[in-house]
Amino acid sequence: EAVVWNQLGSWSGRGNAQTESCVGLTGSLRMRWHTTHEDPKGQGRFKLILQSAISGRALQEPVDEEGPGEGTAYAADDPRVFHILVESANLHWLFTVEEAAFGTVPQ
């Protein structure tokens, strides 16, 4: 068995944002994120919220961090059209969303 991660999108900015819609075919997502330039110090906040692109309903909140940093978060949900809502204050941020594709490696 093998897993390949296909990038669905990459975004960067400062403050709040919403990504365009993405189609999740497997429901297995990975979000890699990085935040920098906290100003003022001690006031940085970064949150990623997975939402249904159809209803706008929040499905999961895989990232909820304070201050600068980086990490990887995973989300599993039904295959669907989704977008990511970014709630951020006092930080520069960037993140990618990848989807797992599953298969078998030939012998």
C-alpha positions in Angstrom: 0.0 0.0 0.0 1.2 3.5 -0.7 0.0 7.1 0.0 0.8 10.0 -2.3 0.0 13.6 -1.2 -1.4 15.8 -4.0 -1.4 19.5 -3.4 -4.8 21.2 -3.7 -3.6 24.7 -3.1 -1.2 27.0 -1.3 -2.1 30.4 0.3 -0.3 33.2 2.2 -1.3 36.5 3.8 -2.0 38.4 6.9 -5.3 38.7 8.7 -8.5 36.8 7.9 -9.1 35.1 4.6 -11.1 32.4 2.8 -9.7 30.1 0.1 -11.5 29.2 -3.1 -13.4 26.0 -3.1 -11.5 22.7 -3.5 -12.8 19.2 -4.3 -11.8 16.6 -1.8 -12.2 13.1 -3.4 -10.8 11.0 -0.6 -11.6 13.0 2.5 -8.0 12.7 3.8 -6.4 16.1 4.1 -3.0 17.4 5.3 -2.4 21.0 6.1 1.2 22.3 6.5 1.4 25.8 8.0 4.0 28.4 9.0 3.5 31.7 10.7 6.0 34.5 11.2 6.4 38.3 12.0 4.3 38.5 15.1 3.5 42.1 15.8 2.8 43.1 18.5 4.7 40.3 20.3 2.4 37.9 22.3 -0.7 38.9 20.3 -0.4 36.4 17.3 -3.3 34.0 16.6 -3.8 31.6 13.7 -6.7 29.3 13.1 -7.7 27.1 10.1 -11.3 26.0 9.8 -12.4 23.4 7.3 -15.8 24.4 6.0 -18.4 22.9 3.6 -18.3 25.0 0.4 -22.0 24.2 -0.1 -23.5 25.1 3.3 -20.7 27.1 4.8 -20.9 24.9 7.9 -17.7 24.4 9.9 -16.6 20.8 9.7 -13.3 20.8 11.7 -10.8 23.1 13.2 -7.4 21.4 12.6 -5.2 24.3 13.5 -5.6 26.7 16.4 -2.3 28.3 17.5 -0.9 31.3 19.3 2.3 33.0 18.3 4.7 32.2 15.4 5.4 28.6 14.6 4.8 25.8 12.1 3.3 22.4 11.9 1.3 19.8 10.1 -2.4 19.0 10.8 -4.5 16.2 9.4 -8.3 16.2 8.8 -10.5 13.3 7.7 -14.0 13.9 6.5 -16.4 12.7 3.8 -15.4 13.5 0.3 -16.9 16.9 -0.5 -16.3 20.4 -1.9 -14.7 22.5 0.8 -12.8 25.7 1.5 -10.6 26.8 4.4 -11.5 29.8 6.5 -8.4 31.5 8.0 -8.8 33.5 11.2 -5.6 35.3 12.0 -4.3 38.3 13.9 -0.9 39.9 14.1 1.0 37.3 12.0 2.1 36.6 8.5 0.9 33.1 7.5 1.3 30.5 4.7 -0.2 27.1 4.4 -0.8 24.3 1.9 -3.6 21.8 1.7 -2.8 18.3 0.3 -5.1 15.3 -0.3 -4.0 11.7 0.1 -4.3 9.4 -2.8 -4.2 5.7 -1.9 -2.9 2.8 -4.0 -0.8 -0.3 -4.3 2.8 -0.3 -5.3 3.5 -2.8 -8.0 5.8 -5.7 -7.0 
